[in-house]
Amino acid sequence: MSSRQSLSLADAADLSREPIDVTAVLDHLIHEADAAAATSIGFPGAVDLDYSEVMTRLGNRLWNNIGDPADLGGVAHTRVLERAVIAWVADTLAMPPDDRWGYVTTGGTEGNLSALHTAHHRHPTARIYYSTAAHYSIPKIVHMLGARGVAVNADTGGEMDYAHLAAQVSRRRRWPAIVVATAGTTLTEAVDDTTTIRAVLDEHQVTGHLHVDAALSGIPLALDGRLRLDDDSGISSIAISGHKFLGVPTPCGVVLIRDHARHTVSHIAYTATLDTTITGSRCGLAAALLWHAIATHGHEGHRWRATQARRLAAYTVDQINAAGWPAWRHPHAFTVVLPTPPEQVRKKWLLATDGATSHLICMPGVTYRQVDAFVADLSAAAPPRLIPRPRARRDGLSTPSRPS
């Protein structure tokens, strides 16, 4: 770091030292991020969208969307953009216009917390069911709410085991059920079948709330018409991430909850707002960034992005299999699952790993060149340990060759 190259970043950033070379610290952060970008393929953040216009024009001041998105008072907020984002996401999910409410969150975890807090307030004795493949935020939220959680098995592909759900609900049918379905599990991007979940609850005559954690796959599946929140769906709430498929350069998300399921809220006199959200003050810049992504690309642009990413994921499976590694993916998924590569591969490539299983994610912005380079390193490594393949899936996508 210029004159401080002998110092570690932590030492250079230590605020007890004087003088501090601020420029050098920032340069170091940018250099590290740039150096890692080419091999960062294990975690879901799209990198193909350009947000520089919003960051340049709005990024130098506070935009505080305090209160409810419908509040009209105050200055220096982007609630009008937030409302537009909420409407677009809800429309894309076919959520009824007369029974919807939502806001821009800090990410999927806050979205899950907001929805489950609402459901638990309405059904305080309910048991909260979630699969063992659900995001780690779910059991954490159950604990925060002081609720009773019930873990449901997942199959080898990461999808909820509905027979096990039925058995667990049957044992607890005297209490309401809050069920968390996942649309895009962390490791395999599996999607739980909400129609089957509703059938299980109906069969056991259990009332409650069906929430969908759709942080990764919610928007792509909605654009395909595979995920809907119409009245027939029986889904009461959903949480979606904004920094995954939309690649917003700050953690954020969207939560949508059926308006009839919400409880009363407080009016805060000194801010002249309704206290309807988890955090109160919220990042108006995040709402502007989400709005920009939607305004500049629209349904068709984002549908094209999803299609191209899935084509790359299918190509990746084909190439990894050709290299002798048993990779697979769900037909809708950007995520490619494979046996955990040797250490020398993992040191170079940022993958998500859980024991014997790893994955890479072909998010929009990941390139064929990156995939080819990864496969070349994989081919030069030791042969893989086998991992279980998922059960036969209901639909399929072709595995294309690389475009010329």
Disulfide bonds with the S-S distance in Angstrom:
none
